[in-house]
């Protein structure tokens, strides 16, 4: 039974990949295509509840909150879809680069209240500023640099497999360095952070 569910999810995911590639093929997204993606996700509830399609679904709902799609929203959606299907992560193709990163396992329960978060990398959830805003609204405190006071380092979904050579790689190395001296800093992925937000689910 589980095998059949996995096969169906894989088939639907591949269909989503094809749809997104088709939308991106001419280099721009029109309103009808945004509505098409939204409609497809609504008609595939199993995929809708999987990461990061659930984030894409939430992004589309926010886009349609005011009943229209702005040029900025179209560009943001284009960027997200491009990362999902053709970027470094290739995440809809089940090749999440973040899985190669040194995340804490098992992922711990996140306590946002007065905890210090540093966000790094590119996020499927939205621009980093929006992710910081949601973190602060949940009671957390966002800072730009890792220090011994940092409680959580959150790595965006589009973390590079070559993280050692990137700016967020240096932040990870700093966390590991502080851990050696006794600091208790947790490294988590965007998916765990997003699912832990009070507004999630």
C-alpha positions in Angstrom: 0.0 0.0 0.0 2.8 2.4 1.0 4.6 1.5 -2.3 1.6 2.5 -4.3 1.3 5.8 -2.5 4.9 6.5 -3.1 4.6 5.7 -6.8 1.5 8.0 -7.1 3.3 10.8 -5.3 6.3 10.3 -7.6 4.1 10.4 -10.7 2.2 13.5 -9.5 5.5 15.2 -8.6 6.9 14.5 -12.1 3.7 16.0 -13.5 4.2 19.1 -11.4 7.8 19.3 -12.7 6.6 19.1 -16.3 3.9 21.8 -15.7 6.4 24.1 -14.0 8.9 23.6 -16.8 6.2 24.4 -19.4 5.3 27.6 -17.6 8.9 28.7 -17.5 9.7 27.8 -21.1 9.0 31.2 -22.6 10.8 33.1 -19.8 7.8 34.8 -18.3 4.7 34.0 -16.3 1.2 35.3 -17.1 -1.8 35.4 -14.8 -3.4 32.4 -16.5 -0.3 30.3 -15.8 -0.3 31.3 -12.2 -4.0 30.3 -11.9 -3.2 27.0 -13.7 -0.5 26.1 -11.2 -2.8 27.0 -8.3 -5.6 24.9 -9.7 -3.3 21.9 -10.3 -2.0 22.0 -6.7 -5.6 22.2 -5.4 -6.6 19.2 -7.4 -3.6 17.1 -6.1 -4.0 17.3 -2.3 -1.3 14.5 -1.7 1.4 16.6 -3.4 0.1 19.8 -1.8 1.0 18.5 1.6 4.6 17.6 0.7 7.6 19.9 1.0 8.2 22.3 -0.8 4.9 22.1 -2.9 3.1 23.1 0.3 5.2 26.3 0.4 4.4 27.0 -3.2 0.7 26.5 -2.4 1.0 28.9 0.5 2.8 31.4 -1.7 0.1 31.2 -4.3 -2.6 31.8 -1.7 -0.8 34.9 -0.5 -0.5 36.1 -4.1 -4.2 35.8 -4.6 -5.1 37.3 -1.2 -5.9 40.7 -2.9 -7.4 39.1 -6.0 -4.7 40.1 -8.4 -1.1 39.2 -9.4 1.4 42.0 -9.3 4.5 42.2 -11.5 6.7 41.7 -8.4 4.7 38.6 -7.4 5.0 37.2 -10.9 8.8 37.7 -10.9 9.0 36.2 -7.4 7.0 33.1 -8.5 9.2 32.8 -11.6 12.3 32.8 -9.5 10.8 30.2 -7.1 9.7 27.8 -9.9 13.1 28.2 -11.6 14.8 27.1 -8.4 12.4 24.3 -7.8 12.7 22.7 -11.2 16.0 23.8 -12.6 18.1 25.5 -9.9 20.9 24.0 -7.8 18.5 22.2 -5.6 16.3 20.5 -8.3 14.0 20.0 -5.3 10.8 18.9 -7.1 12.9 16.3 -8.8 13.6 14.9 -5.3 17.2 16.1 -5.2 17.1 18.5 -2.2 20.7 19.8 -1.9 20.0 20.7 1.7 19.9 17.0 2.6 23.7 17.0 2.2 24.1 19.8 4.7 25.1 19.1 8.4 21.6 19.5 9.8 20.9 18.3 13.4 19.2 14.9 13.3 16.7 14.3 14.6 15.5 17.8 14.1 14.7 19.3 17.6 11.5 21.0 18.7 11.9 24.7 18.0 11.2 27.2 20.7 10.8 30.6 19.1 10.3 32.7 22.3 13.2 35.1 22.7 15.5 32.7 20.8 18.1 34.1 18.4 17.9 32.9 14.8 20.3 33.4 11.9 18.9 32.6 8.5 21.2 31.8 5.6 20.8 30.6 2.0 17.9 31.0 -0.3 14.4 30.1 1.0 11.5 28.5 -0.8 9.2 30.1 1.7 9.9 33.6 0.4 12.5 36.4 0.5 14.8 36.2 3.6 13.2 39.4 4.9 9.8 37.8 4.9 11.2 34.7 6.7 12.8 36.9 9.3 9.5 38.7 9.8 7.6 35.4 10.4 10.3 34.4 12.8 10.0 37.6 14.8 6.2 37.4 14.8 6.6 33.9 16.3 8.6 35.4 19.1 12.1 34.9 17.8 14.9 37.4 17.4 16.8 37.6 14.0 20.4 38.5 13.7 22.6 38.5 10.6 25.7 37.0 12.0 26.4 33.8 14.0 27.6 34.5 17.5 27.9 32.4 20.7 24.4 33.8 21.6 22.8 32.2 18.5 20.3 29.5 19.2 19.3 28.4 15.7 21.0 28.6 12.3 18.3 28.0 9.6 19.5 27.0 6.2 17.3 27.8 3.2 16.0 24.9 1.0 18.3 26.0 -1.8 21.5 25.3 0.1 24.3 24.5 -2.2 25.9 21.1 -2.2 29.2 23.1 -2.3 28.3 24.8 1.0 31.9 24.7 2.3 32.8 27.4 -0.3 29.8 29.6 0.3 28.8 32.4 2.7 26.3 30.2 4.4 29.1 27.6 4.6 31.2 30.0 6.6 28.2 30.5 9.0 27.9 26.7 9.4 31.7 26.5 10.1 31.3 29.2 12.7 28.5 27.3 14.4 30.7 24.1 14.5 33.6 26.2 15.9 31.4 27.6 18.6 30.0 24.1 19.4 33.6 23.0 20.1 33.8 25.6 22.8 30.5 24.5 24.4 27.9 26.7 22.7 24.6 25.0 22.1 23.6 26.1 18.6 21.2 24.0 16.5 21.4 23.8 12.6 18.0 23.2 11.0 16.6 23.2 7.5 14.0 25.5 6.2 11.3 22.8 6.0 11.6 22.1 9.8 11.6 25.8 10.5 8.5 26.5 8.3 6.5 23.6 9.7 7.2 24.8 13.3 5.8 28.3 12.7 2.7 28.9 14.7 0.7 29.8 11.6 1.7 26.5 9.9 -0.8 23.7 9.2 
